[in-house]
Amino acid sequence: MSRFAERFHEEGLQQGKHQGEALVLERQLRLKFGALPDTVQRRIEQASEQTLLAWSERVLTADRLEEVLH
């Protein structure tokens, strides 16, 4: 596999991982807090992997959506 193909493959895997983490977080938030505002969905889409993971942990103990996304 060429270097270009390897890099392209790795970027695709990272993008897929990010999308998966975002989808799981969205589902967790909807189950706990109901429908999500568009602004929250955009924040999730733009968040880094570290941020998504931190939010996914906070959803377990938060009482309000704002507590998760602070």
C-alpha positions as CSV (number, residue, x, y, z in Angstrom):
1,M,0.0,0.0,0.0
2,S,1.4,3.4,-0.9
3,R,2.1,6.1,1.7
4,F,-0.8,8.1,0.4
5,A,-3.2,5.2,0.6
6,E,-2.1,4.4,4.2
7,R,-2.6,8.0,5.2
8,F,-6.0,8.1,3.5
9,H,-7.0,4.8,5.2
10,E,-5.9,6.1,8.7
11,E,-7.8,9.4,8.2
12,G,-10.9,7.4,7.3
13,L,-10.6,5.3,10.4
14,Q,-10.1,8.3,12.6
15,Q,-13.1,10.0,11.0
16,G,-15.2,6.9,11.5
17,K,-14.2,6.6,15.1
18,H,-15.1,10.3,15.8
19,Q,-18.5,9.9,14.1
20,G,-19.2,6.7,16.2
21,E,-18.3,8.5,19.5
22,A,-20.5,11.4,18.5
23,L,-23.4,9.2,17.7
24,V,-23.2,7.3,21.0
25,L,-23.0,10.6,22.9
26,E,-26.0,12.0,21.1
27,R,-28.0,8.8,21.8
28,Q,-27.0,9.0,25.5
29,L,-28.0,12.6,25.7
30,R,-31.4,12.0,24.0
31,L,-32.2,9.1,26.2
32,K,-31.5,11.1,29.4
33,F,-32.6,14.6,28.4
34,G,-34.9,14.3,25.4
35,A,-34.6,16.1,22.1
36,L,-31.3,18.0,21.6
37,P,-31.2,21.6,20.3
38,D,-29.4,22.1,17.0
39,T,-26.7,24.1,18.8
40,V,-25.9,21.0,20.9
41,Q,-25.7,18.8,17.9
42,R,-23.3,21.2,16.2
43,R,-21.1,21.3,19.2
44,I,-21.0,17.5,19.3
45,E,-20.1,17.4,15.6
46,Q,-17.3,19.9,16.1
47,A,-15.9,18.5,19.3
48,S,-12.5,16.7,19.6
49,E,-12.3,13.1,20.6
50,Q,-11.1,14.0,24.1
51,T,-14.1,16.3,24.5
52,L,-16.5,13.7,23.3
53,L,-15.1,11.2,25.8
54,A,-15.3,13.6,28.7
55,W,-18.9,14.5,27.8
56,S,-19.7,10.8,27.6
57,E,-18.5,10.3,31.1
58,R,-20.3,13.4,32.5
59,V,-23.6,12.2,31.1
60,L,-23.6,9.4,33.7
61,T,-23.8,11.8,36.6
62,A,-25.3,15.0,35.2
63,D,-28.7,16.2,36.1
64,R,-28.9,18.8,33.3
65,L,-27.6,18.9,29.8
66,E,-25.6,22.0,30.6
67,E,-23.6,20.0,33.2
68,V,-22.5,17.6,30.5
69,L,-21.3,20.3,28.0
70,H,-19.6,22.8,30.3
